[in-house]
Amino acid sequence: MLKIDQVGGKGRGAIATQPVKQGSLIEASPVCTLPSDQRKLLKETTLFEYYFVQPSEYHSRKDQASGHIVFGLSSFCNHSVRPNAKIEWVDRKDGLWAHLIAIRDIQIDEEVTLHYTNLNEYPSAELFTEAR
């Protein structure tokens, strides 16, 4: 349902390869969780641009929030002030999973975007606040 392609001004991004209806599961990906002290180390690596935080945990205790590496194409979803998808965190017996869910209909060849919870941690955060 997704492919990775170059997106003008953003680098690589996730693109829909077929129409996606609002509420549909686009992708389910396994997750590796890093404790907060290891999450802080990610800022010094290229993985920084690809890790996730859970909004509820990040907003209530930002400094103690875990970091999550999502092993799927969802990791390539760029930020948008008007995203068309979201991550739902699902704790299963085989570990934590990230479900990429469409929050509105997505057309073929449309970029699949998310709202970055930890946007304030990006050095160029002001670039993300502009409408694209």
C-alpha positions, -999 to +999 in steps of 0.1 A: +000+000+000+031+023+004+062+030-016+091+052-007+099+080-031+115+115-032+092+143-021+101+178-031+117+197-003+114+169+022+137+140+010+122+106+011+085+101+019+058+074+020+035+075-009+001+056-013+001+031-041-036+026-040-066+045-026-070+043+012-103+049+029-105+068+062-101+045+091-082+019+072-051+002+085-023+011+061+005-008+078+012-027+110+048-027+121+068-042+150+084-018+173+117-017+193+114+005+224+143+024+238+142+037+274+144+075+279+181+076+285+188+058+252+162+079+234+182+110+243+212+095+226+193+092+193+198+130+187+234+122+179+225+096+152+208+095+119+181+074+135+168+107+151+148+115+121+131+081+121+121+074+157+087+079+173+073+089+208+039+081+221+019+114+224+003+105+258+037+096+273+056+125+257+031+152+268+028+140+304+065+133+310+086+144+281+121+138+297+111+103+307+094+093+275+106+062+257+117+063+220+103+038+195+119+025+163+092+013+140+103-014+116+082-005+086+076+021+059+057+042+084+091+055+095+093+074+063+061+094+068+069+131+068+053+157+091+023+178+081+003+204+100-027+186+083-018+149+083-038+123+066-027+094+089-018+087+126-001+060+146-021+039+170+001+020+195-010-016+200+005-037+229+003-073+219+016-105+235+045-104+210+054-068+218+045-033+209+032-026+173+026+007+154-005+007+133-006+034+106-042+045+102-057+068+076-076+097+093-091+108+060-093+093+025-059+091+008-056+090-030-031+071-052+003+088-053-006+111-024+020+114+003+011+098+036+019+122+065+018+123+103+019+151+129+052+148+147+046+147+185+081+157+193+084+184+166+100+208+191+131+186+193+140+190+156+167+217+149+147+230+120+112+228+136+102+261+121+103+244+086+076+220+097+051+246+109+046+260+075+016+247+055+028+225+027 
